[in-house]
Structure formats: C-alpha cells, structure tokens
Amino acid sequence: MNWYTADTHFGHESSIKHSARPFKTVMQMDAVLIENLSSRLGLEDALWIVGDFVFGPKAKDRDWLNKLFGRFPGTERHVVIGNHDGEATQRLPWASVTDLAEVADSSGLNSVLCHYPMNTWHRARKGEPHLCGHVHEQWMGRRNAVNVGVDVWGYEPVALREAQQRAATLPTNADWSDVERNAQI
C-alpha cells in the first residue's frame, strides 16, 4: 500500500512557530512524526514524501540524515523534490527522487504527485487526483487536488482513499473549466 505525506520539515525548529505546530521542541516534533509514520505503515508499504522532507542546519548533516532515514518504516521510500530538499536529501537511498511522479495505487487509480499545487495534470479529466504539499496549513486543496501535508492531516501520512474522501468535501477549482477547455485544444 502507498502512503503519502508532505512538509514534514524534520529538524526544522522554525516550522513549529511558522505552522503553529503543537510541539515544544523540534526533537518532540520529529519523534511524533516518526511514530505516526510507524503506526500507519506496514513492512511492505511504500512511503511517498511529497516534498520538504527536512530543513534547517541539520538538513546538511549526512550522519543525522542517515539516522533519520533509517528510522522510517516500510521497504520503499520515495521523495518528490520540494523547495527545501537540497542535495544531501536527494543523495539518501530513496527508491526514487523526482520532481513529478505518476503513481499507481493499489486502489487501481493513478495519482500525480508534485510538491507544488497544480491547476491540471496528466489524466486529470479522467478523475485521477493530484497530491501536493508546499502550502502547509494554508490550503486543504480542491475537489481533485489534495494537500497531503502533515499540517492538515494530524501529522500523519494519508492513504489515497483518505485523500479522495477529503477531496469529495472540497470545492471545485474555480479555474478548472478554463484550464481544461484550453487543454483540449
């Protein structure tokens, strides 16, 4: 099974203040995020980090990064590059490192992953969702594009079916008809 999350910002003390996270220290935040990943992912599951895995001074510390990466559950770990994912993050032993990914889910749907929210994507008209991050607690998403960031999912990863359930409650993208009309030309 695939699990998705974004904007974890491991090691980033300022993310507690900037995103009003309920943690007293960055160590507590990191521990809770790892614990929440471990409680949801099974041994055979895949984890997709949709950008901004780590940030701050620790993000360049190779030993710290390797120890953190080693604590992740699941057998397959992927990162979709976000604006804070530097060279050290990209050199970790991910199963894939990419700017954009089309992922086949066990549900039979594909999803398009990009750290940044998009107006349209491949197979959008066929109902395949876009999962993003970048916007922290500022935006939940739209009917077909869902923010999978930790700040809007209780600091836990999300399954595609959960993202789709939330998407059904969100408003339609106001630009959808304009964007898709032009995409059909």
N, C-alpha and C positions, 0 to 999 in steps of 0.2 A: 504494500500500500504506500502511496505517496503522501507526504505531509509537507505543508508549506508554511513559511514564516518569513518575515522581513523586519528590517530595522531593529535587530537585536542590540546593536551597538555595545557588544561585550567590551568591558574595560573602559567605558566612556562615562566618567563621573558626571559630566555636564548634562548628559541625556536625562538624568534623574530630574534635574530642575527644568530643563527646556520642555520636556514632555510630561511634566507633572507625574512622574512615576512614583509609586508608593514605597520606595526603598530608602533606607537611611544611608547606605553605603553602596559603592559600586561592587564590592565583594558580595553583599547580600543580593543585589540585582543579578549578578552573574550566576550565583548559586541557584536562585529561584528559576531563572531561565533554563538552566541545565536540568534541574529537577523536573520542570514542566515538560521539557522535551523527552526525558526519560520515562515519564509517566504515560506518554501517549504513543511513542514509537516502539514497535516490536523489533526483534533482532533482524528480521528480513525486510524491514521497511526502508524506504528512501526518504531522505530529507532534502528539501529544496529551500535554500536561503535566498530569498528574492531581494538581495542587496543589503548593504550596510551591516555586514557581519560584525566587524569591530571598528573602533575608532579611538583616537587619542594616542598618548605616548606608547602604551602597551602594544598597539597595533603594529609596531615595527620591531618588537621583541620576539625574535624567532622561537626562543625557548618557551616563552609564555604562550605564544600562538599554538605551538605543537602540543603543549599540555592541554590547553583548552580544546583543541580539535580532537584529541584523544579521549576526551570525556563525552563526546557526542554519541548518542545511541544510533542504532541502525547500521546497515552494512554499506549503504550507498549514500554519499553526501555530495550535493551539488551546490554551486554558488552562481547566481546571476549577478553580475557586477553592478554595484551601486556606486554612488558618487564618493563614498568613503572607503571603498575596497581597493586598497593600494597593492603594490607589487608583492609585499610579504603575504598578504591574504591570498592572493592569486597563486602563490607558489605552494600552498598547502596541498596535500594529496587528495584533492577533490576528484570525484568521478568525472565531473565536467566543470568547466569555467567558461562562461559565455555572457554576452550582453543581452541576448534574447534567446528564449528556448520555447519550443513546442513540445509539450509533454503529454504522452499517452497515459491516461489514468486507468486504474483497474475498473473504473465505472464505465469505461468504453468511450468517454469523451476525451478530447484533447483540450489542453488549456495552453494559452500563450502567456509566458512569464517575461516580464520586463520590470526592472526596478521602478521605472517612471510610468505614471498613468498615461494611457494612450486613448485616442478617440476611436481608432479602428485597428484591426489586425487580421491576419490570415484566418479565414473561416469564421469571422465574427458574425456574418449573416446567417451562418448555419447554427448559431447558438452556442458556439464554443467560447468559454469565458476567458477573460484576461485577468491575471492575478498580478498585483503590483504592491509596491511599498512606497517609500520616499516621503509620504505625506504625514506620517506618524498619526497622531490623534485628530488631525485637522479635517480628514475626509474619509468616510466609510467606503465610498465607491458609488457605483451606479448599477443599474439593473444587470449589466453584462461585464462590468469591470469592478473587481473587488479588491480592496486594500487588505492584504493578509498580514499587515504589520502587527507586532506584538502589542502595541499600544491600544489597538481596538479589538483584540482577541483575548484579553485577560492574561497576557504574557505567555500564551500557549500556541503551539503550532495548530494548523487547521487542515482538515481533510477537504477535498474538493466538494464533496456533497454538502458540507457545512457552509462553505463559501457560496455555493449555489442557493442554499436555503436563505442565507442573508441577502443575496442578490435579489431574490424574488420580492423582498420587502423594500428595496431601494428604488428611488425614482429613475426614470429613463434618462439617459444622457440627452440634454437639450439640443445638442448638435448632431445627434445620431442620424436623422433623416437627411440633413445637408451633407454630412460626411459620406454616408452610404450611397446617396444618389450620385455623387461625383465619383465614387469608387466603381460604379457600374459602367462608366463610360468606356 
